[in-house]
Amino acid sequence: MYMIPKGCIAVGLFAGLVVSLPGCNTAPLYRKEADQAAYRITRNSSQEALGRAESYSIERPSDTLRRRLLLDQQLVYADPASLGTTDLPPAKHWPDPEYLTETAPAPVDDMPSSDTPLQLTLLDTLQIAARNNRAYQTRKEQVYQAALDLDLERDFFRFTWAGLAESLLQTDLEEEVVINDKGDTDRQTVTEMQNTGVLRLTKRLENGMTLTGLIGLDLVNLLTQDRTSSRGLYADASVSIPLLRGSGRFVVTEPLTQAERNVVYAIYQFERYKRVFAVDIASEYLSVLQQLDQWKNAEDNYERLLISTRGIRRKAEAGLLPGIQVDQARQNELRARNRWIIAQEGYKRRLDEFKVLLGLPTDAAIELDNTAVEKLSEALAHMMAPPSRPAGEEEALPADAPATIIPPDPEHAGPLEMDEIRALILALENRLDLRVARGRVDDTQRKVAVAADALRADLTLLGSGSIGERRLLGSSASPDARMRFNEGRYSALVGLDLPLERTAERNLYRNSLIVMEQSIRDYQELEDQIKLEIRDHLRRLLESRESVRIQAEAVRLAQRRVESTDLFLQAGRAQVRDLLEAQEALISAQNALTAALVQYRVAEWALQRDLGVLEVDETGLWKEYVPEGTPNDHP
């Protein structure tokens, strides 16, 4: 019976171990490892950058609002991909079945009703947009990807293992072999097998030193003739130490440092994006309601004109008014109907666009809280007081009396209409995009130092040592190798690359200085742009506040004008044209007042956004900035 040599068993076990290591982790395990590494990095980096730990999870919810609307409201869709990843059939050779089923828990506060339109408040839309908007998810994934890049850079300085196992079978059909002790030879078929297993360990240090260790095992078996075997056992170690160029820690770790900074930048940029995104959602929410208010105003105006035209026609039939005034009223009635239809369809169009912004189907039944504009009017009621007039202005003044222009009254200013210097200081302290721009300046300075290091001579110390012997095909008759340190082979080498040709490095160094200057100019431009934005927001707040007061007075005057003109018309002291003009002025003033209210509120949000003081949490909900001394009832 043929006995398997012990060396063969050892190599088989070693080779099996090396081969099995890569196969132990499946695609789901690798994905989970990547998630753990990325989330650990984002939590630590956000704690460092923001003072609070956030993971920036990219896990899909188990059931999205878009999917529920499509199914519950029985909306049409083209393919299961419209419902989401969990509804996709697995592709051929799909490596990760768990990915299609593993999801994050779905929040229960946005569950729609299948038989009634989904009612959305402003806070609802902020949360829904954060979970369903596609661009929002992409920006969050960029933070995750930056964390993965950092993990890869850190891996460069970790212990790196590599394993290799191979088996080689070789047959020589006519090899001359010795057949007896006398030295006689014969041509025979010779078959040999070589099994090799190698385990390598590499460690790179932050000072540029690289350490490499290797241990290998060979087994050569003769499968014909006398079936001899021989075992090879060997180990190698080497070290590489840069002494001049590339020897500084700042040079070696620059990719790692940049990757760490990139994660912080990604977090800053996403936090800035969340604020911009939240203000965009809220502004669009009010814009849709503003369009709805215009529709209602157009409808009220149309109804008034229908009633007025009917009365004018009766008076014309009684001979109290000429027929031309009936035609005037009829023309205004048709114009009002056209305006009503345009406002109605404009609202529907704006609402559909808002659904797309939220990441929801455009044909879903959704309604916004139409009391938001009324609540806004109540909150800003103090601004709608009649404009101030000089003492005695209520009475008629002589025609030659001098006109008095009253500047805007700061008495009714909102809490965010702060001092300009204070606002600029807040913005420069809190704007995250400005921090990113400043960090870019530091990045370019480091790159200048790295580029300058590349101009130096390259002096490297290399050392290596090896013990033991290998066994290759044809050495099955050799004795087993042994590892003896006193029989090892050791060497040392010093290599010097003089800086005689550094054209590429020279140009790279000069370009790095140019890039640094560009980054400084970019920072300066952004700082000036921020100041411009803040000053402009403060002006817009003042303009909007005064516009609210003026348009509120215009609505009061227009209402009084409509009422008085109608009475005069009934008394025969006014023309139909006067009533039609009064009604036209009323609807214009009503629309202008709503626009002014919305504009002021949006201006407040925009100022908080660009001051960097608007806080938005992971769910999309915000916490507005309240200056000290602001009453609690301020919106």
C-alpha positions, 0 to 999 in steps of 0.5 A: 500500500502506498503511504502518503509522506508526512510532508505532503500532508503538511503542504496539503493542509497549508495549501488548503488553509491558504486557498480557503481564506479568501473563500471564507468571506462572502459578498454580504460579509464584505458589504457588512465589513465595509459598512462597519468601517465607513460608519465608524469613520463617519461617526468619529469624523462628525464628532470631531467636525460637528461636535455630534456623532452621526453615521450618515446611514445609506440603508434603504427603508423597508418600505418607502413612501413612494412605493406605498403611494404607488401601491395603495393609490393604485398608480401606474408604473412601468417596471418593478424598478419604480417600486424600489430595489426590494422589488427587483428580481435578482439578476443572474449570478447575483452575489448578495441575496441578502442585499435585496431583503435587508433594509432599515426600519421604515418610519411610521409617521408618513404612512399614507391612507389609501382612500384619501389624499395624503395630507402634508404639513411643512414638517412632514415635507421636510422629513419626506424629502430627506428620505425620498429625494434622490439628490439628497440620497446621492449627497449622503452616499458621497460622505459614505464613499469618502469614508471608504476612501479613507479606510483604503488609505488606512489599509496602506499602513496596516499589516497586509497579508498575502497567501499563495498556493499552487500545484504543478504537475509535470510529465516527461515521456522519455526522461533518462533515469538511473535504474540500478546501482551500477549506473545503468540508465533507461528512458522512462516516463517520469511524472512529478508534482510540486506543491507550494504554499507561501504566506507573506506579511507586509507592514508600511510605517509612517516614516516610509520604512517598509518591512516584508516577511515571507515563509514558504513551504515546497513539496516535490513528489515523484509519482513514478519509479520509487516515489521519492519526495523532498520538502523545501522550507524557507523564509525571507525578510526585507526592509526598505528605509528611505533616508532623503526623498520620501523619508518625512512622515508628512510626505508618506502620510499625505494621502492618508491626511488628505483622505481624512480631510476629505471625509471632514469636507464631505461632512461639511458639504453635506451639512451645508447641503442639508440646510440649502435643501431644507430651505429649498423644500420649505420655500417651494412648499410656500410657493405652492400654497401661494399659487393656491392662494392666487387660485382662490383669489382668482375664483373669488374675483370671478364670482364677484364679476359674475354677480356684478355682470348680472346686475349690470345687465339687468340695469341695462335692460331697464335702460339705466345703463348703456349697453357698452358698459355691459360689454365692458363687464362681460369682457372683464368676466371673460378675462377673470375666467381665463385668469381663474383657469390659468391659476388653477392649472398653474397650481396643479403644475406647481404641485406636481413639480413639488412632488418630483422634488420630494421624490414622489410620483406626480400622479399621487393624491397629495394635499398641502396644509392650506392653512400655512399662509393664514398662520403666516399672516397671523404670525406677521400681523404686527407688520401689517399695521398701516404705514406711519404718517406724519402728524396731521397727515390724516387731515387734508394738507395744502397743495403747496405743503412740503412732502415728507418721505418717511424712512422704513420704521425699524419698530416692526422689524423681525428678530432676524433683522440684526445688525450687519456686523453681527450678521457677518461675524455669525456667517464667517464663524459658522459657514461650513463651506468657508471652512472647507475652502480654508481647509483647501488652502492648508491642503495646497500648502502641504502639497507644496512641501511634498512637491519640494521633497521630491526635488531631493536626492533619493537615498534608500537603504535596503536590507534582506535576509533568507534562510532555508531552501526551496525544492523545485521539480527535479529535486524530489531525491534531495534531502528535506531542507532545514532552516538554519540561521547560521546558514542564512544569506544576508545582504545590505544595499545603499542606493543613491539617485542624484537629483540630476534630472528633476524636470517633472518634479520641478514643474510639479513643485511650481504648479503646486505653488500656483494651485496654492495661490488659486486656493487662496483666491478661491477662499477670498472670493467665497468670503466676499460672496458670503458677505454679499449674500448676508448684506443682500438678505438683510436688505431683502428682509427690510424690503419684504417687511415694508412690502408686507405693510404696504400691500396690507394697506393696499388690500384695505384700500382696494376692499374699501374702494370696491365697496364704495364704488359698488354703492356709487354705481348703484346710486348712478354716481360711478361708471362700470369701468370704475367698479371693474378697475376696483375689483382688478386692483383688489385681486392684484393687491391680494396676490401681492400681499401673499407674495410679500408674506411668503417672500419675507418668510423665505428671506428669514429662512435664507438668512439663517441658511447663509448665516450657518445657524439653521440646524437640520437633523438626520431626519430632515427636521430643522431647528430655526435660529432664535436670537437672544431676546426674541419672544417665544411666539415668533414663528 
